[in-house]
C-alpha cells in the first residue's frame, strides 16, 4: 500500500498543478482587463465621449 501511495501522490500534485495553470489565466485575465479599463477611464476622463 505504501508504494501505491507514493506513486499516486506526485500524479495528484501534477494534475492539480496543470489544473491551476489552466484555471488561473481564465480568472485573472478578466480581472486584469476590468482593472485596466477602470484605470483607463480614471486616468483619461477627457476621452469619454460626451
C-alpha positions in Angstrom: 0.0 0.0 0.0 2.9 2.4 0.7 4.4 2.3 -2.8 1.0 2.9 -4.3 0.5 6.0 -2.2 4.0 7.2 -3.1 3.2 6.7 -6.8 -0.2 8.4 -6.8 0.7 11.5 -4.8 3.0 13.0 -7.5 0.4 12.3 -10.1 -2.2 14.2 -8.0 0.2 17.1 -7.5 1.0 17.2 -11.2 -2.7 17.2 -12.1 -3.5 19.9 -9.6 -0.6 21.9 -10.9 -1.9 21.6 -14.5 -5.4 22.5 -13.2 -4.1 25.6 -11.5 -2.2 26.7 -14.6 -5.3 26.1 -16.8 -7.7 28.0 -14.4 -5.5 31.0 -13.4 -5.5 32.8 -16.8 -9.3 32.5 -17.2 -9.6 34.0 -13.7 -7.0 36.8 -13.9 -7.4 37.9 -17.5 -11.0 39.4 -17.0 -9.9 40.9 -13.6 -6.8 42.4 -15.3 -8.9 43.8 -18.2 -11.5 45.2 -15.7 -8.8 46.9 -13.6 -7.2 48.2 -16.8 -10.5 49.5 -18.1 -11.3 51.3 -14.8 -7.8 52.7 -14.6 -8.0 53.9 -18.2 -11.3 55.7 -17.5 -10.0 57.2 -14.3 -6.7 58.4 -15.9 -8.3 59.5 -19.2 -11.6 61.2 -18.3 -11.3 63.6 -21.2 -11.6 60.8 -23.8 -15.0 59.8 -22.6 -17.5 60.8 -25.3 -19.9 63.4 -24.2 
